[in-house]
Amino acid sequence: MLTLFAVARTFTPDSTLLVVASMGASAVLLFAVPHGPLSQPWQLIMGHLTAAVIGVTCQRLVNDAMLAAALAVGATVLIMRITNSIHPPGGATALTAVVGGPDVIQLGYLYVVTPVLLNLAIMLAIAIVFNYVFDWRRYPARLSAAPPKEVPATADEFTHADLVYALSEMDTFMDVSEHDLLRIYDLAFQHRYELRGWQPPVLRPGRSYSNGRYGSDWQVREIIAIDPVGHDGRHIVTYRIVAGAGRRRVAKCGLLEFGRWARYGVIRNENSWQRIDGNH
């Protein structure tokens, strides 16, 4: 930001006129989350430039400042979505074009060139140089020296603890929770099984199964019955939730759905549930 003010001062004594406040939010993304999808050059440049053009246009065509501001931000979000250039600070760039005061309004479409484009060029150059100093912080992300390795299809199944460890070893921030990451993991394995012609494990009425999750997502379900439906080989599983979220509730689902959910069989061992070795 100091560089932005220094360059702006060469254009006018009032340096704040040529520094858009939203650049502070962009700086957080570029230097704290350089690998994030919202921080990449396309999102940074197109997000701000689109917002600036839309903001100035709304300011000039709509007399009511409140309505113009709302339209500017709303239209900016829509265009960002369409052009895959979502960059949250751009919303503030559009808003500044409308409510930035007489000096900003007087600039008209020059606002798109300076300060916005000027600020972007400076920030982008600094971000590339700064992140290049560190091997693990290449920017843009496609310059990363260590692309993700493809996991062999025969690799053993990893666990929740492995996912947490992998996150802790990455020197970057990712806006994804452990729950979301586990969901991604489950979907990936589901796709893998489907490509291999996956069939549900052997499930038996009266047996209990767990999804192997942690915390509030953990459940144990006891199969009450497995009934055929129609003549296409489909089956419906009726089960009772005996532990975890929704305890004592009875529900139904397809055999394939239950098979994907059930990670392993369990038996009651005093006050805890013990995993049964081997297949379900």
N, C-alpha and C positions, 0 to 999 in steps of 0.2 A: 504494500500500500504506500510505503514511503516513496518508492520509485514512481508510482502513479502521480503522487502530489508533486514530485520534483519535475516531472515532465510537464504536468499541467501548468506549473508556475511559469514555464517558458512561453506559454501562450497568453496568459492573463494573470495579473496580480491576484485575482480572486481564484485561487487554485481549486476551491471546492466546486466551482462552476463546471470544471472539466473532469470531475471524478464522480462517477455514479455510485451511490451508496450500495447498490446491489452487488458491486464488485467485491465487497467484503465477504458476502456469503459465498461467492464463487471461489474466493481465495481459500475458504475452509475446505471446499470440495477438492480443489486442485492440489493442495498441499497436505491435507489430512487423509483424503480418500483418492489417491491418484489412479488406483486401479478400478474405481467404481464406474459403472456404465453411465452415470449422470455427470461424470467429470471429464469425459473424453472431448477432444477438440470439436467434433461435429456438434455435440450437444451444447458445448460452451458457446461457440460462435453463432450457430444457427439459432440457438435458444435466445440469446441476447438481441441479435439483429432482428429477428422476427418480432420479438417483444417491442423493440424500439420503433419499428415501422408501424406496427399496429397501434401502439400507444399514441404516437404523433397523429396518426390518421383519426383515431377516435376523438382526440382532443380538438382537432380542427373541424370535425363534422358534427359533433354533439355539443350543444350549448350547455347542458346541465353537467357540471363537473362530476357529481356523484355517479350519474348514469354513465358518463364517458369512462370513468375509472373502472366501473364494474364491467362494462363491455370490453375494455382493453385487456383486463386480466383474463376474463372468460374466453375471449377470442384467442389470446395467446396460448392458453392451455390447450384449446382445440387444435390449433395449428401445430403446436409442438407434438401433440399426440399423432397427428396425421403424418408429419415429416420425421417421426422418430427422433426428435431433438429435444426431449424433455430435460430441462435444466431449471430447477426450482427458482434460483435467483432471478431468472428472466421475468417472472411475474412482477418483481419489484422494479425492474427496468421499465416495463410497460406502465406501471403505476406512476413512476417518477415523471414520465413524459406528460402525464395529465395533471398531476398535483405538485409538480416540482417548482412552481412559482413563475413569476414573469420572465426571469432570465432564461429558464429552460423552454418555456412556451415561445419566447422570441426566436429561439434557434430554429424552430420548425423541423424540417427533415434533416437539417444539418446536425441535429442531435444524434442521428444514426451514425454519422461519421465521427464526429467529435462532440461528446466524449466517448460514446459507446465503442465504436470500432477501434479507436485509439487505445482505450483501456484494455480491450480484448487482446490486441496485438502485443502489448507490453506484458500482460499477465501470462499469455500463452508462452511467450519466449522465456520468461523467468521460470515457469513451471517445468518446461522441458530441460532447461539447464540445471535447475535445482535437483530435480528427481534423477537426473542422469548420474549425479555424484554417487548415488547409492545403487548397488547392483540389484537390489530387490525392489526398487521403486522406479522402474522405467516408466516414462510417460511420453507419448500415449501408451496405453496398456499393450497394444500390439507389438511394441518394441521389447517386451519382456524377454529376458534371456533364458528363462526357464518355463517353457510352455508346459501345461499340465500333461502328465503321462497317462496314456490310456491303460485302464486296468484290464488285465487279461480276463477273458470270459470264464477261465477255470479258477480264478482267484477265490480263496476261501471267503466266506461271508464275514464282514467286519461288524463291529458293534457300536453302540452309542458312545462308549468311552473312546473309541478310535476317532469318531467324528469330532468330539470335543477336543481331543489332543491335536487333531489337524488344524482346527480353528485357532488354538492357542499358539501354534507354531508359525502362523502367518502374520507378518508384520504389516497388517493393514486392517482397516475397519470394513466389515461387511454388514449391510443392513438386512440380516436374516437371523431369525431365532433358531435355537436348537430344534424346536418343534417343526419349523419350516424345513430345516435341513433334513430331518428324519423323514418328512413327507416326500422330499425329493428323492431320498434314498429308496424309499418304498416303491415309488413310481418307477424308478430305474430298474429295480429288480422285477417288478411286475412286467415291464416291457421285455426284459431279458427272458423271463419264463415264457411269455407269449410267443416270442420268436422261436423258442425251442419246442413249441407244442406242449407247453406245461400242462400237467394234469393235477387236479387237487390231491392232497395226501389222503391216506386212508383215515376216514373219520368215522367214529363209532358212537351210537347213542349211549348215553350214560357216562361217557368220558368227558373230562374237562380239559380245556385248552386255554393258553395264554397268548396274548399278542406280543409279549416280551418288551412292552414299552416301559416308560418310567414316569413317576409322578402321577398327575391327574389323568393321563392317557392309559394307564395300566388297567387291564381287565382280565378276569377269568370267566369263561363261558362254559356252561355245561350243556351238552347236546341232549335235548329231550327226544327229538325224532328227526329222521331224514326221510322225506316222502317224495316219491316221483311225481312229476307234473307233466301231463301230456304224454306224447309218444316220441319226443325228440331227445330223450335221455337226460333232461334237466331234472334237478332235484331241489327241494326246498328244505332248509335246515331250520328247525324250531329249537331255540336255545334259551337258557335262563342265565342271566348275569349273576354270578355267585360272589364276585368280589370286584372291587374297583368302582369306577364311575357307573351309575345306573343300577347299582346292586338291587337284586330281587326283581328286576324288570324282565319280562318275557318278550322275545322278539323273533322275527323270521328274516332270513336272507337266502340268497342262492348258494348252492354248494361251492361254486367257484369263488364267490366273494368270501365265504367263511374260510375256505382253504387258504386264500391269500392272507386273510387276517390272522389265522392261527399259526404262530411261530413254532410252538411245541406243546406237547401234552404235559399236564401237571396233575399231581395228586395232593390231597390235603395231608399235611404232616403237622399235627397238633395245631398251632396257631399260625402256621405259614404254609405256603404252597411250594412244593418241591418239583423241580423239572424232571421229566421222565427222559432218560437217555435214549438215543436212537430216534427213529422216525416217529411221526405222530402215532 
